[in-house]
Amino acid sequence: MDSIPAVYWMIVIALLAGGLTMIFFYVAMTFKELSVTVKESGILVRNSNKLLEEAGETVSIINQSVKDIKENVVDPLLNLGDVLKRVISLV
């Protein structure tokens, strides 16, 4: 009875091996879920890029419309105002 029987050592080693196996299993499941999440996020990124491109096109169309209004309406009115200012200053 001076030493611990071999059966107890086998039980301790089996418990340690089982615990290590469970740790590896949980790590593997985490990697599996991570790969699925990365694939889904890739799809979301592609969809958001499409939305950003559409928004950029809309902004450029509006920007061009504002430039056209400025060139065709605001600038002639400013020129007319300058002409009227010069006429008034002469009178």
C-alpha positions as CSV (number, residue, x, y, z in Angstrom):
1,M,0.0,0.0,0.0
2,D,3.0,2.3,-0.3
3,S,2.2,3.2,-3.9
4,I,-0.9,4.3,-5.9
5,P,-2.3,1.5,-7.9
6,A,-2.0,1.7,-11.7
7,V,-5.8,1.8,-12.2
8,Y,-5.9,5.2,-10.5
9,W,-3.2,6.5,-12.7
10,M,-5.0,5.2,-15.8
11,I,-8.2,7.0,-14.6
12,V,-6.3,10.3,-14.0
13,I,-4.6,10.1,-17.5
14,A,-8.0,9.2,-19.1
15,L,-9.6,12.2,-17.5
16,L,-6.8,14.5,-18.6
17,A,-7.0,13.1,-22.2
18,G,-10.8,13.5,-22.2
19,G,-10.5,17.1,-21.0
20,L,-7.9,17.9,-23.7
21,T,-10.1,16.2,-26.3
22,M,-13.0,18.4,-25.3
23,I,-10.9,21.5,-25.5
24,F,-9.8,20.6,-29.0
25,F,-13.4,19.9,-30.0
26,Y,-14.6,23.3,-28.8
27,V,-11.7,25.0,-30.6
28,A,-12.6,23.2,-33.8
29,M,-16.3,24.1,-33.5
30,T,-15.3,27.8,-32.9
31,F,-13.2,27.7,-36.1
32,K,-16.1,26.2,-38.0
33,E,-18.5,28.9,-36.8
34,L,-15.9,31.5,-37.6
35,S,-15.6,30.3,-41.2
36,V,-19.4,30.5,-41.7
37,T,-19.5,34.0,-40.2
38,V,-16.6,35.2,-42.4
39,K,-18.5,33.9,-45.5
40,E,-21.7,35.6,-44.4
41,S,-19.8,38.9,-43.7
42,G,-18.3,38.7,-47.2
43,I,-21.7,38.6,-48.7
44,L,-22.8,41.6,-46.6
45,V,-19.7,43.6,-47.6
46,R,-20.4,42.9,-51.3
47,N,-24.0,44.1,-50.9
48,S,-22.9,47.2,-49.0
49,N,-20.4,48.0,-51.8
50,K,-23.2,47.8,-54.3
51,L,-25.3,50.2,-52.2
52,L,-22.4,52.6,-51.9
53,E,-21.8,52.6,-55.6
54,E,-25.5,53.4,-56.2
55,A,-25.4,56.2,-53.7
56,G,-22.2,57.6,-55.3
57,E,-24.0,57.6,-58.7
58,T,-27.0,59.4,-57.2
59,V,-24.7,62.0,-55.5
60,S,-22.9,62.6,-58.8
61,I,-26.2,63.1,-60.6
62,I,-27.4,65.6,-58.0
63,N,-24.1,67.3,-58.1
64,Q,-24.3,67.7,-61.8
65,S,-27.9,69.0,-61.6
66,V,-26.8,71.6,-59.0
67,K,-23.9,72.7,-61.3
68,D,-26.3,73.0,-64.2
69,I,-28.7,75.1,-62.2
70,K,-25.9,77.3,-61.0
71,E,-24.6,77.8,-64.6
72,N,-28.0,78.4,-66.1
73,V,-29.9,80.3,-63.4
74,V,-27.6,81.8,-60.7
75,D,-24.7,83.0,-62.8
76,P,-27.0,84.9,-65.3
77,L,-28.8,86.5,-62.4
78,L,-25.5,87.6,-60.8
79,N,-24.4,89.0,-64.1
80,L,-27.7,90.9,-64.4
81,G,-27.2,92.2,-60.9
82,D,-23.7,93.4,-61.8
83,V,-25.0,95.2,-64.8
84,L,-27.8,96.9,-62.8
85,K,-25.3,97.9,-60.2
86,R,-23.1,99.6,-62.8
87,V,-26.1,101.4,-64.3
88,I,-27.2,102.7,-61.0
89,S,-23.7,103.8,-60.1
90,L,-23.6,105.8,-63.4
91,V,-26.9,107.5,-62.7
